[in-house]
Amino acid sequence: MRTQPPSAGRAITDYFNSPAWHAPKEAELLAAVMTELMQTGQPTTTHSLIASVLRKLELEMNEGMLQGYRRLLAQLMEEKEQ
């Protein structure tokens, strides 16, 4: 009986679920969000950053990334209160 080699999709899933992969830090996520906003011509105000992070939270499926976006959102909210 022949066995099928693992698919590329499965290999990618295994990689992101492995301990070797670490979710980006909040600074990296913030840089990515700001870059996206600037590329689309939107302002990089605290309000627009928070709105963008909320959209990311609605769409993200990876638990590690979700945690990163949650921490980033908490930092942005903290900054807004000050």
FENRATA-V174297 format. One record per run of one state. SS is the DSSP state (helix for helix, strand for strand, loop for the rest). FROM is the first residue (numbers start at 1). TO is the last residue. Records with the same first field share a line. If there is no record, write none. Layout:
# FENRATA-V174297
SS = FROM-TO ; FROM-TO
This chain:
# FENRATA-V174297
loop = 1-7 ; 18-25 ; 40-45 ; 60-62 ; 82-82
helix = 8-17 ; 26-39 ; 46-59 ; 63-81
